[in-house]
């Protein structure tokens, strides 16, 4: 025998809002100024460390790109959760209206 399924759409909305907030925090963490970081390290490493600085800059750009992709995925999760909550509410309302209509037809 299967267990009944119960979903609180307000809880799903809370989850969605949290995910969108987390996405914003992740995006802020990925918003780094790689040019300034490399420029600040150039006097320390000088000409000898130019290869290292170039690789560091490339790695930092890729890291920022990955962070922004993660932020987008988390934001997408939040948007889909909001959509799911709307579908749940719509389905509950439609089913409730159908049951009310059937109840009225049989004399409820």
N, C-alpha and C positions, 0 to 999 in steps of 0.2 A: 504494500500500500504506500502510495507516495505522500510525502508531507506537503501541506499547503504552502504556497508561496505568498509571502507578504512583502511588499516594497513600500517604504516611506519615501514618497517623491521629494519631500522637503529635505530629507537626509541626503538624497542624491544631489539635490541642488546645493546643499552645503558642501558636499564633496567636490562638486564642479567649481564652486567659487574658490575653494581652497586650492584646487589644481591651477586655476588661472592666476591666483596670487603667487603660487610657487613658480609658475612659468615666468612671471615678471621678475621674481628674485633671481632666477637662473639667468635670465637675459641680462640683468644688471651685473651679475658676476662675470658674464662673458663679454661685457662691454669694456674692453681694455684697449689702451692706446699703445700699440706695439711700437710705433715710431718713437714715442717718448721713452719707452723702456730701453730700446736699443741705443738711442742717443745718449741716455744717461750712463750706459755701460761702455760706450765707445772710448772715453778717456782712460778707463781702467784697463781695457784689453788692448787698445791701440791697434796699430797695423798688424801686429803679430796675431792678434785674436780676431781679425776680420772674418776669417772662415767660420770660426765659432759663432760670432755674432750673426752672420748670415743664416746659419743653421738654426740658431736660437730664434731669430725672427720668423723663419719659416714654420718652426714648430709652434710658436706662439700664435701665429695666424691660423694654423690648422686647429689648434686647441680652441681658439675663440669660435671658429666655424662649427666645431663639434658641440660646443656649449650652446650656441644659438640653435642648432638643429634639435638638441635635447629640449630646449625651451619651447620650440615650436611643437614638438610632440606632446609635451605636457599640457600646453595650451589647447591643443587639438583634443586631448583627452577630456579637458574641462568642457569644451564646447559640445562634444558628443554626450557628455553626462547631462548637460542642460537639455539637449535634444531628447535624451532618453526619459528624463523627468517629464517633459511635455507629452511624450507619447504615452507614458504611464497614466498621467492625469486624463488624457483624452480617451484612452482605452477604458479606464475606470468609469468615466462619465458616460461613455457610449453604452457600456455593459449595464450600468445602473439604469439608464433610460430604457434600455431594452427589457430589463427585468420588470421595471415599473409598468411598461406597456403590456407585457404579458400578464402581469398580475391584474391589471385593469380588465383585460380581455376575459380572464377566467372568474372575474367577480371579486377581486381583492379589494 
